[in-house]
Amino acid sequence: MITVDNLSFSYKKNKASHQVFDDLNLSFAKGFNVILGPNGAGKSTLIKSIFGLLDYKGNISYNKVSITSMNIEDKIKLMSYLPQMDMEISTLTVLEMVILGRLPELRHKVSEEDLNIVMDTLASLNITSLATRNFSELSGGQKKLVFIAQTLVRKPKLILLDEPVNSLDLQKQLELCQLLQKIVNKQNVDIIVILHDINLAARYAQHIVVLDENGSIYNSGKPCEVITSKMLEEVYGVIANLIYDDKDIPIIAPVSSVHNV
Ligand SMILES: Nc1ncnc2c1ncn2[C@@H]1O[C@H](COP(=O)(O)OP(=O)(O)OP(=O)(O)O)[C@@H](O)[C@H]1O
């Protein structure tokens, strides 16, 4: 899966520079990976680096093949990426928006295969009824699901999702995680998802990477190894009780911030 070696990156504007990573090394596992960490830790920057949007130092590889030196066509074949920021306005319908997700595969016209993949994806996200609606008139959560559909129709080997459950209701959050789990298991796809909901991460992730506020790795491993009261206090500054369900999945019950507010 993805291995990150000696990643260093700074955002630069005019003469100012903001370093996010200094010689970061980490590995993701096959399957369902989650990146956790507080605001500003560098989670989005890490995903953007993997997708090749940033000019970083170091090497990122997928199954030992360097993505860093891969050409753009091969990168697009390998990965699809859902950014955190969504476009709000479009004159297209939902169906047209999702078909756009297959742009690299389209050969001058939309084939029956393209349409089948798009319709199957809409059905798997329970949004078939939105297909002919105008995108701009959807709710925030419905728009999010359209962007997720756009990301999935590419049928990539690696899916990168930056906070995909934001603005989804509780049922849709669970359904999306279950769908991602199904895609991982049935289609042999690896995913890396940024989540702020630690309980969702605990339930669905096979491997968790925790970044601390300095953009360093605090810990990585299986949810039950990584999600601890100590981690919640040291990384998130939160006092929390942990209980375990019958499958030994940790459930966190936050009590308070370590700061007196
Ligand atoms: N375009 C940019 N220019 C300068 N600094 C940036 C830029 N984008 C992000 N940063 C800074 O880089 C650091 C990491 O940002 P990043 O968006 O990767 O964090 P994050 O962990 O995804 O945060 P969040 O959970 O709030 O989305 C932050 O300190 C942020 O202020």
The ligand as an SDF file (V2000), in Angstrom:
LIG
                    3D

 31 33  0  0  0  0  0  0  0  0999 V2000
   -2.6010   27.0600    1.3270 N   0  0  0  0  0  0  0  0  0  0  0  0
   -2.0050   27.1610    2.5070 C   0  0  0  0  0  0  0  0  0  0  0  0
   -1.0910   28.1320    2.7410 N   0  0  0  0  0  0  0  0  0  0  0  0
   -0.4620   28.2490    3.9310 C   0  0  0  0  0  0  0  0  0  0  0  0
   -0.6710   27.4330    4.9720 N   0  0  0  0  0  0  0  0  0  0  0  0
   -1.5710   26.4520    4.8140 C   0  0  0  0  0  0  0  0  0  0  0  0
   -2.2800   26.2610    3.5800 C   0  0  0  0  0  0  0  0  0  0  0  0
   -3.1080   25.2070    3.7130 N   0  0  0  0  0  0  0  0  0  0  0  0
   -2.9380   24.7540    4.9770 C   0  0  0  0  0  0  0  0  0  0  0  0
   -2.0070   25.5040    5.6330 N   0  0  0  0  0  0  0  0  0  0  0  0
   -1.5260   25.3060    7.0090 C   0  0  0  0  0  0  0  0  0  0  0  0
   -0.9050   24.0190    7.0560 O   0  0  0  0  0  0  0  0  0  0  0  0
   -1.2360   23.3540    8.2810 C   0  0  0  0  0  0  0  0  0  0  0  0
   -1.8800   22.0090    7.9450 C   0  0  0  0  0  0  0  0  0  0  0  0
   -3.1120   22.2550    7.2990 O   0  0  0  0  0  0  0  0  0  0  0  0
   -4.0830   21.0750    6.8560 P   0  0  0  0  0  0  0  0  0  0  0  0
   -5.2110   21.6660    6.0990 O   0  0  0  0  0  0  0  0  0  0  0  0
   -3.2890   20.0130    6.2100 O   0  0  0  0  0  0  0  0  0  0  0  0
   -4.5730   20.5560    8.2970 O   0  0  0  0  0  0  0  0  0  0  0  0
   -5.6960   19.4940    8.6690 P   0  0  0  0  0  0  0  0  0  0  0  0
   -5.0900   18.5490    9.6500 O   0  0  0  0  0  0  0  0  0  0  0  0
   -6.2850   18.9150    7.4370 O   0  0  0  0  0  0  0  0  0  0  0  0
   -6.7250   20.4320    9.4230 O   0  0  0  0  0  0  0  0  0  0  0  0
   -8.3480   20.3880    9.5580 P   0  0  0  0  0  0  0  0  0  0  0  0
   -8.6740   19.2330   10.4570 O   0  0  0  0  0  0  0  0  0  0  0  0
   -8.6350   21.6980   10.2230 O   0  0  0  0  0  0  0  0  0  0  0  0
   -8.9470   20.2950    8.1880 O   0  0  0  0  0  0  0  0  0  0  0  0
   -2.1370   24.3070    9.0570 C   0  0  0  0  0  0  0  0  0  0  0  0
   -1.3460   24.9840   10.0190 O   0  0  0  0  0  0  0  0  0  0  0  0
   -2.6550   25.2660    8.0120 C   0  0  0  0  0  0  0  0  0  0  0  0
   -2.8920   26.5390    8.5650 O   0  0  0  0  0  0  0  0  0  0  0  0
  1  2  1  0
  2  3  1  0
  2  7  2  0
  3  4  2  0
  4  5  1  0
  5  6  2  0
  6  7  1  0
  6 10  1  0
  7  8  1  0
  8  9  2  0
  9 10  1  0
 10 11  1  0
 11 12  1  0
 11 30  1  0
 12 13  1  0
 13 14  1  0
 13 28  1  0
 14 15  1  0
 15 16  1  0
 16 17  2  0
 16 18  1  0
 16 19  1  0
 19 20  1  0
 20 21  2  0
 20 22  1  0
 20 23  1  0
 23 24  1  0
 24 25  2  0
 24 26  1  0
 24 27  1  0
 28 29  1  0
 28 30  1  0
 30 31  1  0
M  END
$$$$
